[in-house]
Amino acid sequence: MVLSAIEVLKAKQNLSGVANRTPLTRSSGLSELAGADIYLKWENQQRTGAYKFRGAYNKICSLSHSERDRGVITASSGNHALAVSLASLLLEVKATVVVPTSAPKVKIQRCQELGANLVIEGANFDESLVHCMKLSEETGAVYVPGTEDHKVMAGQGTIACEILEDMPEINVVVAPIGGGGLVSGLGTWAKAVNPNLRLIGAQSTAARAMHESLRSKKVVEIPVVPTLADGLAGQISQFALEHVSKVVDETFLAEESGLKETIGWVLRNERQVIEGSASVGPALILQKKVSFRKDDKVAVVVTGGNIDMGILGIA
């Protein structure tokens, strides 16, 4: 089954008055470097500090009353866990989130503050997911995927609705790829509005499973290594690959070693705090990994701002 633009439109209705409509602003610095007009879509200003709230809320609010009564459960390196926690709080649904030991402390603390039952299990997302599915089977809680679900994807796709409403002339969108839910939703709406729009996926050299899989046209497993882009780490599925391959035109890798520098650049020049996973789009431009035409209008999705201040040298 293919994700449809109608599902994204329904998600937009579900999120109306609940999700923040985030700003889309021009970056003079990135525009000068790229030789094109670059605009940044600030999802770090979304509720819970990341775009994930859109998909989580759309999924949970679409559950039946009997499903809500069973509670929900998810596994996440942080942002999706936060999103499920807040969405569940707003919809009065019991939530359990399983996070790996590597999850940023700021995200773990905020999940607890939102009232979720927090389970820390596994060295990385893949190990956390195994434990999450075991708990789901034992308790009957409804599993809320971070990516592999049309309701979740449709929620993320509402970002494209806002971008193209605010600036219809946008003809290129750059977005990070982890499990593929964001670009699948974005691409579904954007390509329906403008079939000629160029959708670029951004990953890190240390978190590149989707990039390698798209190149090979099959799921390729990549060793899990330490990365500042923790939200993009982990393996992908055939489901995700099939959806992403239908909408993404090309992918590029930002150098892992330059992500911290990119975060600093955005802080100094745009006065915005972003996390590692959100930095890969701007990093492609700063590292000159991608080129644009002079008349291109480019929207770069900045996916979140939940970063441990220690990484920025702030206690």
Residue, then its C-alpha position, 0 to 999 in steps of 0.5 A: m500500500v502506498l502513502s497518499a496525499i489524502e492521508v497527509l491532508k487528513a493529518k493536517q486536519n488532525l494537527s490543526g491547532v495542536a502542532n506548531r506551524t513552524p517558521l520558514t526563513r531565508s538564510s543569507g549565509l547559506s544562500e551566498l555559499a550555495g549560489a541559490d536561495i536557501y530557506l530553513k524550516w525550523e522544526n526545532q521550534q515544534r512542540t517537544g523540540a522536533y518534527k516527530f510530534r506531528g507523526a506521533y500525534n496523528k497516529i495516536c489520535s487515529l487509534s480506536h477507543s479500545e486501542r487507546d485503553r491498551g496504552v501505547i509503547t514505542a522505541s526511540s533514541g529520543n525525539h520520537a519518545l518525546a513526541v509519543s510522551l506528549a501526544s499521549l499526555l494530551l490524548e490521555v493515553k498511557a505511554t511506555v517508551v524504550v530508549p537506548t543507553s546512548a540516548p541524550k540525557v535531555k531527551i530522557q529527562r523530558c520524557q519523564e517530565l511528560g509522565a511516560n513510563l521510561v524503560i532504558e534498554g539496549a546499547n542502540f535503537d535496534e536493541s531497544l526496538v527488540h525489547c519494545m516489541k517484547l513488551s508490546e506482546e506481553t502487555g498488549a500496548v499498541y506499538v507506535p513506530g517512529t517511521e514505518d506507519h502511514k499515519v506517522m508518515a502522513g503527520q510528518g508530511t504536513i511539514a511539506c504542506e506548510i512549506l509550499e503554502d508559505m512559499p509555493e515557488i520552492n522547487v527543492v527540499v532537503a531533509p534528513i533521512g533516518g528510517g525514512g518516515l519524514v521524507s516519505g511523508l514530505g515527498t508524498w505531499a510535495k510531489a503531488v503539488n509539484p511533480n518536478l520538485r527535487l527532493i534530496g535526502a541528507q545523511s551522515t557518513a556515520a549514519r548512512a543506511m538509507h543512502e547505501s540501500l538506495r544505491s544498491k536498490k536493496v536493504v543494506e546493513i551498516p555497522v552502528v557506530p557512534t554519531l552526533a546524528d543519533g536520530l539517523a542511526g540504525q538499520i532500515s526496512q524493506f517497507a521504508l526503502e520502498h516508500v523512500s525510493k518512490v519520492v527521493d530523487e537523490t541522497f548525499l552524505a555530510e561528513e560526520s567530522g563536520l557536524k559539530e562545526t555546522i551546529g556551531w555555525v547555525l548557532r552563530n549565524e541563525r541564532q538557533v540551537i539544533e541537534g546533530s540529526a538536524s545539522v546534516g542538511p545545512a552541513l551538505i551546503l557548508q561542506k559543498k556536498v550538493s549543488f543547486r541552480k542559481d534560480d533554485k528556491v530551496a527549503v532545508v528542513v531543520t528537524g530538531g533542537n534537542i541537544d545536550m548542552g555539553i556538546l556545545g561546551i555549555a554546562 
